[in-house]
Amino acid sequence: MASIDKIRNLAIIAHIDHGKTTLIDSIFRTTHTFRDNAILEDRIMDNNELERERGITIRAKHCTVDWGGYRINIIDTPGHADFSGEVERILSMVDSVLLLVDANEGPMPQTRYVLMRALRLGLRPLVIVNKADRPNADPDGALNKTFDLFVELGATDAQCDFAVLYGSGLHGWLVRDLEKDAHEGMDALFETIIEAVPAPKGDENAPFLMQVSTLGWRDHIGRTGTGRVLQGRLSKGSPIARITTEWKTAEWQPGHGGATDEWHVTGRENEKATYLWTTQGLDSVENQEITAGDIVTIAGPKALNIGDTLAAIDSPNEVALPPLDIEEPTVSMQFLVNSSPFAGRDGDAVTYRQIKARLEKELRTNVALRVEDPGTGEGLKVSGRGELHLAILIEEMRREGMELCVSPPEIITHRDKEGLLMEPFEELTIDVPGEYQGTVIEKVSQRKGQLESLEPNGIGSTVRLRFKIPTRGLIGYRNEFLTDTRGLGIMASRFTGYERWCGEVITRARGSMVSMDSGDATSYSLENLQQRGTLFLAPMTPVYEGMIIGEYSRPGDMPCKPTKRKALTNHRASGKDHSEGLDVPRILTLDTALEWIAPDELVEVTPKNIRVRKAILNDEQRKRAEKRTSVGA
């Protein structure tokens, strides 16, 4: 173990796709963390298959590099807003942050949110203007916007006096002066980290103390907790005290859930530190002893939770640390047993018990997830931070061979102390060519979005629009946005809090084309149906009654028969054999299907197929259900 004055702990924060994981690849190469003949993939920190496919970091990861006699602990954090809560907790383990800013785009919504949390904790960030070698890069403009953001967020004079580096994480160079310094090597980064990042504070000879910031799970061992050792040292097998705390909640309030910032100790258990791990490169290494300053993982306590204080066995309860905030869910879905006629064809037609067991397994480590049992025996209500948060879980279950149906995402509302209905709102930032700004403003306004600012982005005719919009208004908008802007627009959002319910939001103006029969779709029938809307499938695709085969061009649903075949007769009429051909169908992915479906529809998820269907498959039963609903209303 390195002495505490030779340790540096920092996290890398940035908006999605600004280059965090790529920068870490270059850090590994520079410090020769792996042997020279090792075969390494790009974005080595994204070791999850889904992360590589989507090009995003889903879960924070810890790595360690050695340079010049110093041990540098680096945490790669998610850049998507749906995983922002995990970033907040990780900041409690570090002494500084590397803020990556794209030299082209400048600070984006996720940059703002996480930076605000870092500044409030008193951290002094280091700023890296990344992708400075790109043709349209504007490093000075990006730096000016970053400084303005610091001031706007209330940074102190010391925090505003941040160190700046320019370079390219992809090509492995960072410099202090973009004009004078040679564009090669990463020495400037490591020198700046050693100089600007303070060593951890803590007495190695004081009683042991640490707080659990993230959870993990290891088979045959159980739940593990990761955090920074604040003081003291601990040997493997030593007894420890696990002290639990919570906020004194007088009434509901978004955020940590408490009406005040007061907290109290709720329990204490005597446990034993069965296993201790630190990190070397990307590998976990079992240790016999851990000391103050380092980031470690511990196993032994059976009921570890986020924010638990682990202390020396004879420490008083007064050493307990305040609870860590766990992000509140904003979106929920129903995870249902697959009841379609095709259940079991592609994967395992799982039962209610199996879905419940899988979700309980996920709850071991996914602390932002909530699972409720409505008692129907058909499915469970699952709540998370956003559509992507839940879509990742569904995709993981799908790749494990499970089949299930999921309902459309619904926002989670609350009542304030005056009894008023509150709903989640988000800050929406859109970069779009000026010719499309009118269309974007019109569409977002229809979804209850309020334009707060419009300013040139400094890149050609691109403008940056900022809206305040209810989370409901964003559901299903992404695909429409890409169509309206011909794929040239960039949109990003972040949760800002709860505000008063703003009325009905119409998120989908078109209906569904619903199959009335079962069989294989025919080109003859689909050729006629494509004139009425946009198809989701190709000829010879199996369909069943109640399955949605396309988007109708008008409001309301259109029953259809996609399996109808051309009548075989001896009579021929002129022009009857002429065919214009079929358009390429719009293939729905899991994300697009979840955004597209209406409240009375479901997404059928199997290992090989994504289908959309009506919740009630039979047409007559649907009509009777609609009548009962209208009478009840």
HUMOWO-V440743 format. One line per field, one symbol per residue. ss: DSSP state (H for helix, E for strand, C for the rest). burial: # if it has 24 or more other ideal C-beta (glycine too) atoms within 12 Angstrom, else .. A space follows every 50 residues. Layout:
# HUMOWO-V440743
ss->???
burial->???
This chain:
# HUMOWO-V440743
ss->CCCHHHEEEEEEECCCCCCHHHHHHHHHHHHCCCCCCCCCCCCCCCCCHH HHHHCCCCCCEEEEEEECCEEEEEEECCCCHHHHHHHHHHHHHCCEEEEE EECCCECCHHHHHHHHHHHHCCCCCEEEEECCCCCCCCHHHHHHHHHHHH HHCCCCHHHHCCCEEEEECCCCEEECCCCCCCCCECHHHHHHHHHHCCCC CCCCCCCCEEECCEEEEECCCEEEEEEEEEECEEECCCEEEEEEEEECCC CCCCCCCCCCCCEEEEEEEEEECCEEEEEEECEEEECCEEECCCEEEEEC CCCCCCCCEEEECCCCHHHCCCCCCCCCCCEEEEEECCCCCCCCCCCEEC CHHHHHHHHHHHCCCCCCCEEECCCCCCEEEEEECCHHHHHHHHHHHHHC CEEEEEECCEECCEECCCCCEEEEEEEEEEEEEHHHHHHHHHHHHHCCCE EEEEEECCCCCEEEEEEEEEHHHHCCHHHHHHHHCCCCCEEEEEEEEEEE CCCCCCCCCCCEEEECCCEECCHHHHHHHHHHEEECCCCCCEECCCEEEE EECCCCCEEECCCCCCCCCCCCCCCCCCCCCCCCCCCCCHHHHHHHCCCC EEEEECCCCEEEEECCCCHHHHHHHHHHHHHHC
burial->##.#..#########################.#.........####.#.# #..#.############..############################### ###################.#.############..###.###.###.## ..#.#...#..###############.#......######.###.##### .#.#..##########......############...#.########... ...#####....#.#..##.#.##########.#..#..########### #..##########.#...###.##################.##..##.## .#.###.##..##########......#####################.# .#############.......#############.##.###.##..###. #.....#.#..####################..##..############. .#..#.##.########...######.###.########.########## ##....#######..................#..##.###########.# #######.#########....#...........
